[in-house]
Amino acid sequence: MVRGLAKDSVAPKMTQSIFDSVAANGRSHIKPLRSSGAGSPLFCFPGAGDSAARFRELTAFLPDSQPVYAIDLDSLWGIEQEFTIERLARFYLDLIRKIQRSGPYFLCGYSFGGLVAYEMAMRLIDEGDSVGLIALLDTPNPALKSDLSVTDAVQFHKSYLIDRLKKYCRMLVRCDLKQMTLSGLAFISTNFGSFFLPAVKVGFRIVNRPLPTIFVAYDSMAVFSKAWRCYVPKRYAKSVVFFRVEDREPEFDHDLSMGWDAYVMGGVQVHIVPGGHLDMMSMPSVRVVAEKLATYLDNGSSRN
């Protein structure tokens, strides 16, 4: 499961023309967190089903002259039809161009949002435009595992299983059955969701009972997880700035770039920030991110 993806409520299912409907419903899908300033805007993409508010603290620690706009992925919660990274990038690119008509564009994305930012950059380049920055905030490359050699893949899964078993044992020792149950459900949904969740839904329909909220959330998150797994990133000629948290699972220790180094021809500039994935966009981690990110922006001291 993509870390950091969570949601309390689920919107109704939408039709195949969902993106046209969403664009026409009058809702603002890009929030101006700071619209004034002389530099090029920074466009921020949050995690799955998340809102623009995710970047408020980051904006506060960036230079006062830096305009910041954040995407509101919350408006797309519950979509199933045509829900791909490529479709999301195309949808939001049309909206971003209403704010900034031409490049260079400065893009950053947290977790799932990093993939949308990366794909948008690829689309901009294909259309003859320019990109000043791609900043990925703790976004593993979906192709990481499939690109591993057999030996490395075995080691990756071994580290994953050992780490999770140790975590569950610690919960058992503490008698933290609630957290153990939630973590167990997350593990099953992540690894066997395509079989487990449909079976659960059928079971509750048979007994004529509503699906519990936790399973509704996992069911909807499966749409984001599927889009993540199906995305195949293109190779990027320039460099990418990559922020990863210090408290990452041990299976990612073999590659600091979490799979991006093989796809970014200009090199991946990796910055380690304190804390875990869910802590990254709040204090004290977000201040570290903002201070380093500022040096790559239009008014920073260095450029991508």
Secondary structure, 3 states (H helix, E strand, C coil): CCCCCCCCCCCCCCCCCHHHHHHHCCCCCEEEEECCCCCCCEEEECCCCCCHHHHHHHHHHCCCCCCEEEECHHHHCCCCCCCCHHHHHHHHHHHHCCCCCCCCEEEEEECHHHHHHHHHHHHHHHCCCCEEEEEEECCCCCCCCCCCCHHHHHHHHHHHHHHHHHHHHHHHHCCCHHHHHHHHHHHHHHHHHHHHHHHHHHHHHHCCCCCCHHHHHHHHHHHHHHHHHHCCCCCECCCEEEEEECCCCHHHCCCCCCCCCCCECCCEEEEEECCCHHHCCCCCHHHHHHHHHHCCCCCCCCCC
